[in-house]
Amino acid sequence: MTSPHPLSPGAAQALDAFQQAGSWEQRARLLMQWGEKLEPLSDSQRVEENRVHGCESQVWLVAEQVDQQWQFRAAGEARLIRGLLALLLVRVNGLDSQALAQLDLNDWFNQLGLARQLSPSRSNGLNAVLKRMRELASAA
């Protein structure tokens, strides 16, 4: 299933890079590289109010809406989680609330070739992050 919402240039770049990676080892290396691109959150943003519950490792999420489009920033303690967060952010940043509500997270990670490597706890954690994004969007 393809998304009814076009990919941003960053999401298209991620999809291209991951589809060209021939093995899990190459995708894992790419995942770590994407995680290193995450803009760090300040100590004042790493507070309980911004923590996403439902993740095994600690994850913080902040959101800002600019001209009806959402911009999220996130941080996580584990390297692999940071990579997954970066790939989630590149897919959701710039979406409006309706597009965010319709996003198929499993489809996105399937397209990237990462869905099979997501443990149930990581998958649940990513879904918790997306759920929190949707809560922030609907509260705005």
Secondary structure, 3 states (H helix, E strand, C coil): CCCCCCCCHHHHHHHHHHHHCCCHHHHHHHHHHHHHCCCCCCCCCCCHHHECCCCCCCEEEEEEEECCEEEEEEEECCHHHHHHHHHHHHHHCCCCHHHHHHCCHHHHHHHCCCHHHCCHHHHHHHHHHHHHHHHHHHHC
